Amino acid sequence: MNILDNTTYFLYLVTLAGLLHACLQLPLANQLQLGTHILGRGRPRQAEWASIAVACGAVISVGAILLGAAGLISLFADTNMRLFTAGITLICSGVFIMFYYYRSSAGAQSWLPEKIRERMQRRIKRTDSWPSAIYVGLKATAYESPLSLPLALFAVSLLLQVGFQDIFLGLILYMTCSVLPLIVVAIAHNFHLPLGRLVKWRIDSKRFWQFFVGLSFIALGLYAASSDYLRTGL
Amino acid sequence: MSTGTHIVKRSPGHSEPFDERKLYASIYASCLALRTPVGSAEITADKVCRDMSPWLENKPEVTSADIRRHAAVHLAAYHPNAAYIYKHHRLML
């Protein structure tokens, strides 16, 4: 049975890729930081819409990443080569995530260079309108694009093999799944739920999370690369 | 409060006189970030500032990191979750 010809199976894999994209936590960290910062200034209403705005910014950025991935993947005429490339880049990203995603210092500091993180902190402190909150979400997702691009390459490679309507369904699934944590946090903000426990959980479970996400990237990459291998018979 | 203490900041060669209002504001903000009622946040910030006074006395210089660590310990006695946010808010990205 050649399961990769099955559209439903493709869409499951695209959803899985979207969920793995959601596991990259920089946009979530930005959203939480911005939310706590605005709440700390005594503006709960502003924190609610800022949280939604960050999610909107992330959606725009994920859309741009998917477009970029479509552009890159179109360089390869052959489907097998596309999947192989996506697989190899996924494995590289997975190894990077496993060893370098979080710094060894206290807290949950990401792999980004110190200067960029400080600039992000300053940007969050200055954020006081919805366009700047959208920009925070957009930028945070864009900064993680070196790690999320392989997932987008994989999803786009699969979606190019399905029907026109299913392409849109796949894109919507990917985009929704990739910003799911941001949507959940935005809802939590709007229901006035305190997010301190989420912040604590993020920091306490960072090593497990890093290992789990890295391993999942590698597993998906191996699958993508080897399924290509099996299909071409190389 | 004027303790005569100077805070050494992260940037080289930069220090400034200790300002209790800044400490109060940062603790108050941490409490508000967890949707603590305003009155309760004020009381907590006030208590932590009072608890910090003996430690700050007779210290000509302290670092801002020292203040953060000690304030977090005192804050944990009143509001553990706020203390966690207070301690880690610079280390979340």
Interface residues (C-beta under 8 A of the other chain):
Chain A: L26 A29 N30 L32 Q33 G35 T36 H37 L39 G40 R41 G42 P44 S105 A106 G107 A108 Q109 S110 L112 R117 M120 Q121 H192 P194 L195 G196 R197 V199 K200 R202 I203
Chain B: Y28 A29 S30 L32 A33 L34 R35 V38 N81 A82 Y84 I85 H88 H89 R90 L91 M92 L93
